[in-house]
Amino acid sequence: MESLIIIFIFIFGLSVGSFLNVLIDRLSQEEKITGRSYCDHCGHQLAWYDLIPLLSYFILKRCCRYCGKKISFQYPLVEFLTGVFFVLIALNLYPLNKPFFSFSYPQSLYLLIANFVIISCLIVIFFADLKYQIIPDQIEIFLFCASLIILPFYSQSIWLAFFHQILAALIIMAPIFFINFLSAGKAMGFGDVKLAFNIGFLLGLKAGFFALYFAFVFGGIVGFILILFRRKKLKSKIAFGPFLVLGIITMLFFQDKILTLLGKIYGF
């Protein structure tokens, strides 16, 4: 039974990942998300059998059926990552022997779905900013709403929790806002500012701070490697949104272990 649940969640994640690819490309280019999928190269509308998550990419040998040009590896990667993260979220939230799909645990299902929405938003932000250097506002709003939905699961006083999370969001956002303001948007885009606000609201002050810290560490390491291998110049612009997403995911999955370890080291 446990294996069937894992397989179901993974396949569900693959299907959601296929839709996330649509959001990544169309929201970033301000296109409607409705309508049939089409080839990025020739514009030919794709049949349903061209859109089977993960499988179609390999069945078609990574090429468009109609024009023969290469299909971006983004599409199977996003689908696969969504499936994997959905499984990890389910395993992280609940032991599989607890019937969280049953009617006796509806609150567990709500929490699970909210976390699916959160990780889906993060995947869209990661690839949209990496590919187009744009973080769609619609996804930022969905991320905030999903973060708001999970508040009652972690606090008995919803209004007090909301106040604390808003305060944390403003504090975490402040350094990114000032970098954006002082650099006139050259060092950090305003999308990064809004994402930093979401970090604080989702994770709280302490975990949000470390998510921001890890984002700068990851960004520094990748930036150094790119410059070292001459893929980027010192003044080249690198999207920071993906590193913020990596910081969030790090704290989402390893928050307790990281805070416990740092608490022992620094005594907080």
TIVEX-294816 format. One line per field, with one value per residue (C-alpha): x negated, y negated, z negated; chain. Coordinates in steps of 0.02 Angstrom, whole numbers. Example, Ala and Ser with C-alpha at 12.3 -4.5 7.8 and 13.67 -1.06 7.14 Angstrom:
2
xx	c(-615:-684)
yy	c(225:53)
zz	c(-390:-357)
drentor	c(A:A)
END
This chain:
268
xx	c(0:-140:-227:-65:-43:-221:-197:-31:-108:-257:-145:-35:-192:-246:-77:-88:-266:-202:-85:-225:-323:-177:-178:-367:-364:-197:-189:-367:-321:-151:-55:110:89:244:240:151:-34:-147:-326:-443:-529:-397:-241:-148:-13:-61:50:90:-35:-172:-136:-147:-251:-432:-396:-360:-530:-622:-498:-524:-713:-721:-661:-500:-394:-352:-510:-645:-728:-789:-667:-735:-792:-697:-534:-576:-685:-543:-424:-545:-593:-409:-373:-523:-485:-303:-358:-486:-357:-233:-368:-428:-255:-180:-230:-152:-60:47:203:189:297:443:589:534:382:444:329:180:236:254:78:10:92:32:-146:-128:-76:-225:-354:-269:-285:-468:-502:-418:-516:-681:-666:-577:-711:-850:-783:-703:-768:-587:-490:-304:-197:-57:-172:-229:-46:-10:-163:-102:74:10:-103:48:151:26:17:160:71:-76:6:161:176:193:186:32:-52:-5:-80:-241:-258:-225:-357:-479:-439:-478:-641:-700:-649:-742:-921:-865:-759:-906:-1020:-888:-864:-1048:-1094:-941:-887:-1053:-1114:-943:-778:-616:-557:-695:-629:-454:-525:-625:-462:-386:-537:-508:-322:-341:-488:-486:-630:-763:-738:-709:-875:-968:-876:-941:-1115:-1119:-1057:-1207:-1325:-1257:-1259:-1438:-1499:-1412:-1465:-1646:-1643:-1564:-1695:-1836:-1786:-1753:-1568:-1530:-1624:-1641:-1507:-1391:-1213:-1164:-985:-975:-800:-860:-980:-841:-737:-881:-893:-707:-710:-862:-769:-604:-681:-825:-766:-759:-930:-1013:-939:-980:-1160:-1183:-1099:-1229:-1371:-1315:-1201:-1038)
yy	c(0:-120:-87:-120:-287:-338:-289:-383:-541:-530:-511:-652:-758:-718:-779:-938:-964:-960:-1103:-1196:-1197:-1289:-1417:-1441:-1485:-1571:-1677:-1737:-1791:-1860:-1733:-1652:-1487:-1417:-1337:-1189:-1158:-1188:-1160:-1301:-1294:-1263:-1313:-1153:-1103:-947:-793:-713:-573:-703:-766:-610:-671:-611:-467:-570:-655:-489:-405:-551:-536:-715:-788:-868:-746:-881:-983:-868:-1001:-962:-976:-1071:-962:-1084:-991:-816:-892:-998:-850:-733:-858:-895:-710:-685:-837:-787:-618:-698:-819:-678:-576:-728:-777:-609:-429:-329:-214:-361:-372:-556:-527:-465:-573:-556:-664:-804:-932:-825:-826:-1016:-1035:-915:-1008:-1177:-1111:-1043:-1218:-1294:-1179:-1201:-1390:-1372:-1262:-1389:-1533:-1438:-1398:-1558:-1667:-1554:-1553:-1724:-1820:-1853:-1800:-1804:-1904:-1776:-1642:-1758:-1782:-1595:-1564:-1692:-1620:-1442:-1503:-1589:-1429:-1328:-1456:-1378:-1210:-1282:-1406:-1412:-1601:-1639:-1828:-1824:-1704:-1817:-1969:-1875:-1811:-1983:-2058:-1920:-1947:-2134:-2104:-1969:-2077:-2232:-2190:-2134:-2290:-2403:-2311:-2333:-2517:-2563:-2473:-2540:-2361:-2307:-2195:-2129:-2136:-2184:-2006:-1955:-2081:-2006:-1831:-1881:-1942:-1771:-1687:-1777:-1745:-1561:-1517:-1646:-1755:-1630:-1502:-1643:-1722:-1560:-1533:-1704:-1660:-1497:-1588:-1706:-1560:-1460:-1614:-1655:-1479:-1465:-1641:-1604:-1442:-1529:-1668:-1542:-1447:-1610:-1575:-1742:-1905:-1992:-2120:-1995:-1985:-1818:-1781:-1773:-1698:-1519:-1537:-1607:-1455:-1339:-1427:-1404:-1219:-1190:-1258:-1175:-1002:-1024:-1167:-1068:-988:-1151:-1254:-1118:-1107:-1296:-1309:-1192:-1287:-1464:-1432:-1508)
zz	c(0:-44:123:218:129:173:355:363:290:409:563:501:481:659:723:620:682:862:819:729:892:971:829:841:1025:1045:888:916:1093:1039:1142:1098:1007:1093:1264:1341:1315:1464:1520:1469:1639:1774:1676:1725:1601:1506:1494:1326:1360:1379:1204:1094:947:954:1075:1232:1220:1233:1353:1473:1447:1382:1548:1607:1707:1835:1865:1796:1688:1513:1368:1220:1075:963:994:930:793:723:731:644:509:472:451:338:230:211:144:28:-39:-75:-163:-258:-320:-363:-391:-251:-371:-427:-316:-269:-115:-220:-275:-456:-417:-302:-380:-330:-150:-153:-221:-92:53:-13:-19:157:213:123:203:373:357:311:463:579:501:514:700:753:675:738:916:935:782:735:580:628:506:517:445:305:258:260:152:25:22:-4:-144:-222:-213:-315:-457:-559:-559:-656:-775:-884:-864:-679:-699:-809:-689:-542:-629:-668:-489:-413:-528:-481:-296:-307:-400:-278:-130:-194:-139:34:51:9:130:264:220:207:369:462:495:573:432:380:472:385:410:290:164:171:159:4:-73:-37:-116:-280:-278:-237:-350:-487:-546:-598:-460:-334:-381:-352:-187:-134:-198:-100:56:49:16:162:273:225:260:429:478:435:537:688:682:655:811:906:930:849:822:654:701:786:721:643:594:404:392:416:269:160:208:161:-7:-37:11:-100:-250:-205:-211:-334:-446:-609:-584:-531:-673:-800:-740:-738:-907:-980:-899:-938:-1087:-1024)
drentor	c(A:A:A:A:A:A:A:A:A:A:A:A:A:A:A:A:A:A:A:A:A:A:A:A:A:A:A:A:A:A:A:A:A:A:A:A:A:A:A:A:A:A:A:A:A:A:A:A:A:A:A:A:A:A:A:A:A:A:A:A:A:A:A:A:A:A:A:A:A:A:A:A:A:A:A:A:A:A:A:A:A:A:A:A:A:A:A:A:A:A:A:A:A:A:A:A:A:A:A:A:A:A:A:A:A:A:A:A:A:A:A:A:A:A:A:A:A:A:A:A:A:A:A:A:A:A:A:A:A:A:A:A:A:A:A:A:A:A:A:A:A:A:A:A:A:A:A:A:A:A:A:A:A:A:A:A:A:A:A:A:A:A:A:A:A:A:A:A:A:A:A:A:A:A:A:A:A:A:A:A:A:A:A:A:A:A:A:A:A:A:A:A:A:A:A:A:A:A:A:A:A:A:A:A:A:A:A:A:A:A:A:A:A:A:A:A:A:A:A:A:A:A:A:A:A:A:A:A:A:A:A:A:A:A:A:A:A:A:A:A:A:A:A:A:A:A:A:A:A:A:A:A:A:A:A:A:A:A:A:A:A:A:A:A:A:A:A:A)
END
